[in-house]
Amino acid sequence: MSHCEEKSCCEETSCHDEKAERCHGGGDLMEHVMHMWKSAGCKAWQEVVTDILKEKIRKEYGAQLEKGAEAFVASMGAGWQAKVAQAKAQVEFRKAVEKGILG
């Protein structure tokens, strides 16, 4: 059994994501190709299931999640404004110190 086949399709990364030589290094080319198809198939299934779940979650909880997202963005905005105000205060302090020292 090759290195790539030791893991289930949902646990592994594609051979091309790692070192391809390690996956088929001199091994059977067809084995490598078959594994790539199986791995891609598993990934495709996971993506479809994820898309379906996203759709269901958005439909069921979308309004609450939107409110949460709005609160998060507002909080981030307030934090950003505080950082900008702090940076401006530091600039003003530096100017005052420079003026005091350099005239």
Buried (B, 14 or more C-beta within 10 A) or exposed (E): EBBBBEEEBEEBEBBEEEEBEEBBEEEEEEBBEEBBEBBEEBBEEEEEEEEEEEEEEEEEEEEEEEEEEEEEEEEEEEEEEEEEEEEEEEEEEEEEEEEEEEE
